[in-house]
Amino acid sequence: MQISHLTELTERLASEGSQALRQELANKLAAMEARLRNTLATQLLTREEFERATLLATAGELAQRVVGRTASAKEAPDARKLLGPLN
C-alpha cells in the first residue's frame, strides 16, 4: 500500500459522515482476524504459515484499534478551543 493510499484513507476516516466507513472497516477487520484465529486453532500449519497467520491476526486486531481511535479522536473536543490561546 502506498503512502498516498494511507493518506486518502486517513482523510476519509476523518471526514464528515465517515461512521459507515469506519464500521465497514471494523467489520471486515474483525472477520479477517476471526478467520485467522480459527485457522490457528483448528489447522496444522507449517512454522511459516503459523507465523504469517499470527502476524496477520495481530495486525487485524491492531488495525481495529486504530479505526476505533480514529472515531473517538474525531468525536473528542478540540483542546485548543477549550483552552484558548496559551500566551
Secondary structure, DSSP 8 states (H G I E B T S, - for coil): --HHHHHHHHHHHHSTT-HHHHHHHHHHHHHHHHHHHHHHHHS---HHHHHHHHHHHHHHHHHHHHHHHHHHHHHS--HHHHH----
